[in-house]
């Protein structure tokens, strides 16, 4: 991940990322893949999606600023898949080297989306494809949506913004892509139950509790949100589906 990825996410987040696969997170990209294509998976995390993009004979390079042997829990470099540690803002790659650039769950963590898109455009060849999948918490579906749920979510959004990210990035990203000079922009909103209603409550409560333990100007607000998240975890069950905005565009 990149600059807005909070260290406090910890092993819970790593385990969730490790469960991701190309078939459920990059399905909209598969019709574009051709044998021999050069594909970049930027912000690849542990690489569980990266390996799946090579099934069509593509040569895939996974890129992540926090790449390490420990994080590559689901993927092993091969003749068609490799990994490098690098920032999305300064990719150590030549101009026009990629046929397709893919990024899943990256832009919601970035403080400078315009700079990131300029770098992705640089490494794409003319006519190459950009494929992004980014969450939009403003369209997430939660039922029931109680006062405690809303208070906990506000704390969650605060942590995301405090780390430099944007919890509503999916809503803003199509405009950023257009401003970056991409054309033929197509968007689609896909809803996916990434976590159960109760799992989401537990995940947010743990993040907020960890944040409260660290001195900050927002400590009182985060402590109140943590109490609401705790009440949420103890409430009746419900439904949760995250909104993922999928974007295809041409260089």
Protein Blocks (a to p, Z undefined) as FASTA:
>chain_A
ZZklcfklommlmmmmmmpcfklmmmmmmmmpcghiacddehklnolmmmmmmmnopacd
dddfkbcfklmmmbccdfkbccddddfklccbdehkafbdcdehklmmpcblmlmmmmmm
mmpcehiacddddddfklcccddddfklmmmmmmmmmmmmmnopafklmmmmmmmmmmno
pahiacddddddfbafklmmmmmmmmmmmmmmpgcfklmmmmmmmmmmmmmmmmccdddd
dddddddddZZ
